[in-house]
Every structure is written in C-alpha cells, then in structure tokens.
C-alpha cells in the first residue's frame, strides 16, 4: 500500500507538471503574440513603402526629369509625410544610390517636435536594404532581432524619371515589452509563487505527519510490556488523535481482558495442579494404608518388617514429589555469571556417562566452534539439562544415541538435548511441559515443568524442537544477555 509520503509527493509532482505545462503555454502564447506583432509591423512597413511608391508616381507624373537639387529634395518630403501619416510608428524616405537620402519623414513620431534627421544607428542597414532592392528590382526586407525589440526595414524600387531611386520604411516591433510581456511576467510570477507555496505547504504537512507518526512508533517501540499496548500520547492532529484514542481504548480493554484471562488461567492451573497432586499423593497413601493393615492383621514379624519397608519407600516417593513441587513453585532468581560453554557441557554430560553406558547408549556433545563466554546460572541450567538427559536416557532404547548441543542462532543461545527414541505421543505434545504430565507410568511429570520454569527465570523458553525421529527438547536463552 502507498504511504502518505508517496501520496503527497505524487500530488506535488502533479502540481509541478501542471505548473510546467501552464508556463509552457504562457511562453508559447507570448511568443505567438510577439510573432503576431512582428507580422503586423511587417505589414505596416510594406504598406507604407507601397504608399510612398504610389504618391511618388503621382508626384513625377508628366515630369521628364531634372538634376537632383535641394528644391527637389524639399518637394519630396511632403510625399513621404503624406504616405506615412496613417502608419503609426513607421518612418521612411526616398533613397538614391548616388546621392543617398532624398527625403525623410516620421510623421507619427511621439517626441517633441517633428523628427527630420535620419536615424544614425540604423543608417548602414537602411543603405544595405535600399541597395539590395535597387540591384534586384524587387522589394527587400531585413529584420534585426534584439533583446527587447525587432528592427524591420523594407525597401522597394521606384519607377520614374529619376534613376536608381528606392523608397524605404522602417519600424520597431517590441518583443519584450508591452501588455503581453507584463501579462507573461505576472502569470509566471503567480505560477512560481503558487508552486513554491504548495511545495512548502506539502513539505510542512509531510514533516509534521512524519514527526507525529514517529512519535507514535517510538511510544509503541518503547513499551516494556510485551503483551500490553502502551498509552500513546496525543499528537495534536485531529485525525491521528482519533486513531490514538482508539488504540489507547483498545489497549485498556485488552489489558482488562488479559487480567481476567490470566486470573482464570491461574485458577484453572491451580485446579489441575490440585487434582494431579491429590492423585499423586493418594496412591502412595493407599499403598501405605494397605501395608499397615496387612501388618497389623498378620502375626508374622517378617511380614510386618516388609510392610514397614514398603511404607518407607512410599514416604520417600512422597518426599521426592514434594521436593520437586517446591523446586518448581519456588524457583529462586538465577545468579547469572559468565560460563565457559565447552567446560560446562563437558561437566554436565560426564555426570550421566556411566548410567548411559549401563543402558547401552552413546552420549555426544556439540559445542559452537567459536563462542564467547555465555551468561547464565550454571547450577540451575545444569539441573534443567540433567532432567532432559535423564528423560532421554529413560526413553531411548539400547544402542541409541543422545546428543547434548549448544549453538548461537538469531541472537539466542540454544541448549538442545536430542535422543533417538520413539518420540512424544501427539496427544500430550501440547501439554508436555505442564506439571504431572509424563510419558512414563513411574514418572512424576515435574521434570519438564522444572525445566520450563528455569528457562523462564532466565527470560527464555523451553520447547520441543522439530526432528524427523526421536525427541529434541530445546532451551532458548537471550544472547548476549542484557
């Protein structure tokens, strides 16, 4: 599923693409507007040059020619003025290759007073365009695009008694000024501010939500109770606070239900323990009562002596049962210290080697090749492993093998006792570590329960490990211990 970050990023990307498209359309619109202005300016200079040619033809009609002097130049000026009077922003004149400018006029000039001097900056361009039109005998146009305007100069040949005469017109088309340019700058500025504001606002929202979500994650991760939900702090965001309130409410209900379930489980466990304990105690008491009644009824001293010995055996059985029960219910806090794994496992396995040899079993030990000193209570852990090894010896047929192994896997220290016996019946696998659950008729069923309590005291767990044949019981402890 997509995150809030990706959704906001996608929204900002769409805004950026929309802004880019809008900016492109604005620029294209401005460029087309500039091209339109240049096109209109071209039409003006062409039309102005044509008007000069028409009025020049009327001026020289019936005239056979005369030397060019100041009088002729003076008379030609009104011709140009009248031709360009209706062309705003267009200046022009009449040109001859030998004498240069014969007449010049700028009737729509917006400055103070009439403009009568040729533009000195554009004089070379005017001369070139007139020379080109005179040589080709056809109109000629040149455009010089600048940063803010385009200069357009047009020339057309004139027919009449004067030789090599051309008319020229000139105007300037603004490309970076005027209302269109102002609209473009305004539109781009508004667009840039909109995108920048959107980016800042989305970044603020993203950072704010990320910070609040990180606060919730930190509160959840800092919980010390593995099963209970922590009380989450309110974030100040209405939507998140509704979620926080729902989680806190669910946590309160879950804690209350867990307390009730724990109390019920404890009562059920006490009931099962009481029933099993009563069963375990009743059998020896019944045996002792029967032996005592037989001894009282018999005059044979030997029979009385045998009855007393049987009664003492049942008392010893009850004593062992109570001792194991007290060991399970009053497990002391482990005194952890660094322990050499190889030496500890060697000592543990040697204790049972003679019993295993009498039953025809092989004992084998597996130690990690390179392991630091482990940290646990060696006395309690040896007692747990002793119970597992004794169970394995009692449930493994002659010729079998028992393996005591230790390994470090996924930040856990694992002790594993594996035998090659018949395995555990499926009917009691889920209850194997409960008190008074045993696979042997003569067993008390407290050995594995003691193993589980020792593992829990070390903040670990005891469980059955999956194997293809036989039985494997595993004690898992934290590594390294905190």
C-alpha positions in Angstrom: 0.0 0.0 0.0 1.1 3.5 -0.7 2.3 5.7 2.2 1.2 9.3 2.9 4.7 10.4 1.9 4.3 8.9 -1.6 0.8 10.3 -2.0 1.9 13.8 -1.1 4.9 13.5 -3.3 2.7 12.4 -6.2 0.4 15.4 -5.5 3.3 17.8 -5.5 4.6 16.2 -8.7 1.2 16.7 -10.4 1.3 20.3 -9.3 4.8 20.7 -10.7 3.7 19.1 -14.0 0.6 21.3 -14.2 2.8 24.4 -13.5 5.3 23.4 -16.1 2.5 22.9 -18.7 0.9 26.2 -17.8 4.3 28.0 -18.0 4.9 26.4 -21.4 1.5 27.6 -22.6 2.1 31.1 -21.3 5.5 31.3 -23.0 4.1 29.9 -26.3 1.3 32.4 -26.1 3.7 35.2 -25.6 5.9 34.1 -28.4 3.0 33.8 -30.7 1.9 37.3 -29.6 5.4 38.6 -30.4 5.4 36.9 -33.8 2.0 38.5 -34.4 3.4 41.9 -33.5 6.3 41.4 -35.8 4.0 40.2 -38.6 1.8 43.3 -38.1 4.9 45.5 -38.2 6.0 43.9 -41.5 2.6 44.6 -43.0 2.9 48.2 -41.9 6.3 48.8 -43.5 5.3 47.0 -46.7 2.1 49.0 -46.9 4.0 52.3 -46.1 6.6 51.6 -48.8 3.8 50.9 -51.3 2.0 54.2 -50.3 5.3 56.1 -50.8 5.6 54.5 -54.3 2.0 55.4 -55.2 2.4 59.1 -54.1 5.9 59.3 -55.8 4.3 58.1 -59.1 1.7 60.8 -58.8 4.4 63.4 -58.0 6.6 62.6 -61.0 3.8 62.1 -63.5 4.4 64.2 -66.6 7.8 65.1 -65.3 10.7 64.5 -67.7 13.4 64.7 -65.1 15.9 67.3 -63.8 19.0 67.4 -61.9 18.6 66.5 -58.2 19.0 69.6 -56.0 17.8 70.9 -52.7 14.5 72.0 -54.2 13.6 68.5 -55.4 14.6 67.1 -52.0 12.4 69.6 -50.3 9.4 68.8 -52.5 9.8 65.1 -51.9 9.4 65.4 -48.1 5.6 66.0 -48.2 5.3 63.0 -50.5 6.8 60.8 -47.7 4.9 62.5 -44.9 1.5 62.1 -46.6 2.3 58.4 -47.4 3.2 57.5 -43.8 0.7 59.7 -41.9 -1.6 56.7 -41.5 1.2 54.2 -40.4 1.9 54.7 -36.7 5.4 54.0 -35.7 6.7 53.9 -39.3 9.4 56.2 -40.6 10.8 56.2 -44.1 12.0 58.1 -47.1 13.3 58.0 -50.6 16.9 56.9 -51.4 19.2 57.1 -54.4 22.5 55.2 -54.5 24.5 58.3 -55.7 23.0 61.0 -53.5 21.8 58.9 -50.5 18.7 60.2 -48.8 16.5 62.4 -51.0 13.7 62.7 -48.4 12.9 61.5 -44.9 9.9 61.8 -42.7 8.5 60.3 -39.5 5.0 61.9 -39.3 3.8 59.8 -36.3 6.9 60.5 -34.1 5.7 60.9 -30.5 8.6 63.1 -29.4 8.8 66.8 -29.0 8.6 68.4 -32.4 8.9 66.7 -35.9 11.8 64.3 -36.5 13.8 65.3 -39.6 17.2 63.5 -39.1 17.9 60.1 -40.4 18.5 57.6 -37.6 22.2 57.3 -37.4 22.3 53.9 -35.7 20.3 52.3 -38.5 21.8 54.2 -41.4 24.0 51.3 -42.6 21.0 48.9 -42.5 18.9 51.4 -44.5 21.7 51.7 -47.1 22.1 47.9 -47.4 18.3 47.3 -47.9 18.0 50.0 -50.5 21.0 48.8 -52.4 19.5 45.2 -52.3 16.1 46.4 -53.7 17.8 48.6 -56.3 20.0 45.7 -57.6 17.2 43.1 -57.7 14.5 45.4 -58.9 12.2 43.8 -56.2 11.2 44.8 -52.7 13.7 43.7 -49.9 13.2 43.3 -46.2 15.6 42.8 -43.3 14.9 42.0 -39.7 17.3 42.5 -36.8 16.0 40.9 -33.6 17.3 42.4 -30.4 16.7 41.6 -26.7 13.6 43.8 -26.4 12.6 44.6 -29.9 12.9 43.7 -33.6 14.0 46.2 -36.2 12.2 45.8 -39.5 13.5 47.7 -42.6 11.8 47.4 -46.0 12.8 48.9 -49.4 11.0 48.9 -52.8 12.2 50.2 -56.2 10.5 53.4 -57.6 9.9 53.9 -61.3 10.1 57.4 -62.9 12.4 59.9 -64.5 15.0 59.6 -61.7 17.3 56.6 -61.9 18.2 54.1 -59.2 15.6 55.5 -56.7 14.1 53.4 -54.0 11.6 54.0 -51.2 12.2 52.6 -47.7 10.3 52.3 -44.5 11.3 51.2 -41.0 9.7 50.4 -37.7 10.4 48.6 -34.5 8.3 45.7 -33.0 8.5 45.3 -29.2 9.0 41.7 -28.2 9.8 42.0 -24.5 7.7 45.0 -23.6 4.1 46.0 -23.6 1.0 44.4 -22.1 1.7 40.9 -23.3 5.1 40.8 -21.7 3.7 42.2 -18.5 1.0 39.5 -18.5 3.6 36.9 -19.1 5.7 38.0 -16.2 2.7 38.3 -14.0 1.4 34.8 -14.9 4.9 33.2 -14.4 5.3 35.0 -11.1 1.9 33.9 -9.8 2.7 30.3 -11.0 6.1 30.2 -9.4 4.7 31.6 -6.1 1.9 29.0 -6.2 4.2 26.1 -6.8 6.7 27.3 -4.2 3.9 27.8 -1.7 2.4 24.4 -2.5 5.9 22.8 -2.1 6.5 24.5 1.2 3.0 23.6 2.5 3.2 20.0 1.4 6.7 19.7 2.9 5.3 21.1 6.2 2.4 18.7 6.2 4.7 15.7 5.3 7.2 16.7 8.0 4.5 17.3 10.6 2.8 13.9 9.9 6.1 12.1 9.8 7.1 13.6 13.2 3.8 12.6 14.7 3.8 9.1 13.3 7.4 8.7 14.5 6.2 9.8 18.0 3.6 7.0 17.9 6.2 4.5 16.6 8.6 5.5 19.4 5.9 5.1 22.0 4.9 1.7 20.7 8.6 0.6 20.5 9.4 1.8 24.0 6.8 -0.4 25.6 8.3 -2.6 28.2 5.3 -4.9 28.4 5.5 -7.4 25.6 1.8 -8.2 25.7 0.2 -4.9 26.6 -0.3 -1.8 24.4 1.3 1.4 25.7 -0.7 4.6 26.4 0.1 6.7 23.3 0.5 10.5 23.6 -1.8 12.8 21.7 -0.2 14.3 18.6 -2.3 17.5 18.1 -3.5 16.3 14.7 -7.3 15.6 14.8 -7.2 12.5 12.5 -4.2 10.9 14.3 -5.6 11.7 17.7 -8.8 9.8 16.8 -6.6 6.8 16.0 -4.5 7.3 19.1 -7.7 7.4 21.3 -8.9 4.2 19.6 -5.6 2.4 20.2 -5.5 3.5 23.8 -9.0 2.4 24.4 -8.3 -0.9 22.7 -5.2 -1.3 24.9 -7.2 -0.7 28.1 -9.8 -3.2 27.1 -7.1 -5.7 26.1 -5.3 -5.3 29.4 -8.5 -5.8 31.3 -9.4 -8.9 29.3 -5.8 -10.2 29.8 -6.1 -9.7 33.5 -9.3 -11.7 33.6 -7.9 -14.4 31.3 -4.8 -14.6 33.5 -6.8 -14.9 36.6 -9.0 -17.6 35.0 -5.9 -19.4 33.7 -4.3 -19.3 37.2 -7.5 -20.7 38.7 -7.6 -23.5 36.1 -3.9 -24.2 36.6 -4.4 -24.4 40.4 -7.3 -26.7 39.8 -5.3 -29.0 37.5 -2.3 -28.9 39.9 -4.5 -29.7 42.9 -6.2 -32.6 41.1 -2.9 -34.1 39.9 -1.3 -33.5 43.3 -4.2 -35.2 45.0 -3.9 -38.2 42.6 -0.1 -38.4 43.1 -0.4 -38.3 46.9 -3.5 -40.6 47.2 -1.7 -43.6 45.5 1.2 -43.8 48.0 -1.2 -43.2 50.9 -3.4 -46.0 49.8 -0.4 -48.3 49.4 0.9 -47.4 52.9 -2.6 -48.0 54.4 -2.9 -51.4 52.8 0.6 -52.4 54.0 -0.2 -51.2 57.5 -3.5 -53.1 57.7 -1.9 -56.3 56.5 1.0 -55.9 59.0 -1.5 -55.4 61.9 -3.5 -58.4 60.9 -0.5 -60.7 60.5 1.4 -62.2 63.5 4.4 -62.8 61.3 7.2 -60.4 62.3 8.9 -60.7 58.9 5.7 -59.6 57.2 5.5 -56.6 59.5 9.1 -55.7 58.7 8.4 -55.9 54.9 5.3 -53.7 55.4 7.4 -51.1 57.2 10.0 -51.0 54.4 7.3 -50.6 51.8 5.8 -47.8 53.8 9.2 -46.1 54.0 9.6 -46.4 50.2 6.2 -44.7 49.7 7.2 -41.9 52.1 10.4 -41.4 50.1 8.3 -41.2 47.0 6.1 -38.5 48.6 9.2 -36.7 49.8 10.7 -36.6 46.3 7.3 -35.5 44.9 7.0 -32.6 47.3 10.7 -31.6 46.8 10.2 -31.4 43.1 6.9 -29.5 43.5 8.6 -27.0 45.8 11.5 -26.6 43.4 9.1 -25.8 40.6 6.9 -23.3 42.5 9.7 -21.6 44.5 12.3 -21.2 41.8 15.0 -18.8 43.0 16.2 -15.9 40.9 19.1 -17.1 38.8 22.6 -16.0 39.8 23.9 -15.4 36.3 27.7 -15.2 35.6 30.0 -15.8 32.6 30.3 -19.5 31.9 32.6 -21.4 29.6 30.3 -23.3 27.3 32.6 -26.2 26.5 33.6 -26.9 30.1 30.0 -26.6 31.3 28.7 -29.0 28.7 31.6 -31.4 29.4 30.9 -31.4 33.1 27.1 -31.9 32.5 27.5 -34.8 30.1 30.1 -36.6 32.2 27.7 -36.9 35.1 25.4 -39.2 33.0 28.0 -41.1 31.0 28.1 -44.1 33.4 24.3 -44.5 33.5 24.1 -44.2 29.7 26.9 -46.8 29.3 25.0 -49.3 31.6 21.9 -48.9 29.3 24.0 -49.3 26.2 23.6 -45.7 25.0 26.1 -43.2 23.4 26.4 -39.7 24.7 27.8 -37.0 22.3 28.4 -33.3 22.8 28.3 -30.5 20.2 29.8 -27.0 21.1 30.0 -23.9 18.9 33.4 -23.6 17.3 33.9 -20.0 18.3 31.8 -18.8 21.2 32.3 -16.2 23.9 31.5 -17.0 27.5 27.8 -17.4 28.0 26.0 -15.7 30.9 23.6 -17.8 32.9 23.2 -19.6 36.3 25.2 -22.8 35.8 23.7 -24.6 38.8 20.1 -24.0 37.6 20.9 -24.7 34.0 22.7 -27.9 34.8 19.7 -29.1 36.8 17.5 -28.4 33.7 19.9 -30.2 31.4 20.2 -33.1 33.9 16.4 -33.5 33.8 16.4 -33.5 30.0 19.3 -36.0 29.8 17.7 -38.3 32.3 14.4 -38.2 30.4 16.3 -39.0 27.2 18.2 -42.0 28.8 14.9 -43.4 30.2 13.1 -43.1 26.8 15.9 -44.2 24.4 16.2 -48.0 23.6 19.6 -49.8 23.9 22.0 -48.9 21.1 20.6 -45.4 20.7 22.3 -42.0 20.9 21.8 -38.9 22.9 23.3 -35.6 21.8 23.8 -32.5 24.0 24.3 -29.5 21.8 24.7 -25.7 22.2 24.6 -23.2 19.4 24.1 -19.5 18.9 21.3 -18.6 16.3 19.4 -15.4 15.7 20.7 -13.7 18.9 19.7 -16.7 21.0 21.7 -19.3 22.9 20.2 -22.7 22.4 20.7 -25.8 24.5 19.3 -28.9 22.8 19.0 -32.5 24.1 18.1 -34.9 21.3 17.5 -38.7 21.6 16.8 -41.4 19.1 13.8 -42.9 21.0 10.2 -43.3 19.9 9.3 -39.6 20.2 6.4 -37.9 22.0 2.8 -39.0 21.6 0.8 -36.4 19.7 -1.9 -36.4 22.4 0.4 -34.8 25.0 2.7 -32.7 22.9 0.9 -29.5 23.7 0.8 -30.3 27.5 4.3 -31.8 27.8 5.7 -29.0 30.0 2.7 -28.9 32.4 3.0 -30.3 35.9 2.2 -34.1 36.3 2.2 -34.8 32.6 4.6 -37.7 31.9 5.2 -40.3 29.2 6.2 -42.9 31.9 4.0 -44.7 34.4 6.5 -44.2 37.2 7.3 -40.6 36.4 6.0 -37.6 38.5 5.7 -35.3 35.5 7.5 -32.5 37.1 10.9 -32.7 35.4 10.0 -30.8 32.2 7.9 -28.3 34.3 11.0 -27.5 36.3 13.0 -27.1 33.0 10.3 -24.6 31.8 10.4 -22.6 35.0 14.3 -22.4 34.9 14.2 -21.2 31.3 11.6 -18.6 32.1 13.6 -17.4 35.1 16.4 -16.7 32.5 14.0 -14.8 30.3 14.0 -17.7 27.9 11.7 -20.6 27.0 11.7 -24.4 26.7 10.1 -26.1 23.8 10.1 -29.2 21.6 12.3 -28.8 18.6 11.2 -30.4 15.3 13.1 -33.6 14.4 12.4 -36.4 12.0 12.9 -39.2 14.5 13.2 -39.3 18.3 12.7 -36.3 20.6 14.5 -33.0 20.8 13.9 -30.5 23.7 15.4 -27.0 23.4 16.1 -24.3 25.9 16.4 -20.9 24.3 18.1 -18.0 26.1 18.8 -14.4 25.1 22.3 -13.9 23.5 24.1 -11.8 24.6 22.1 -11.4 27.9 21.1 -7.9 28.8 
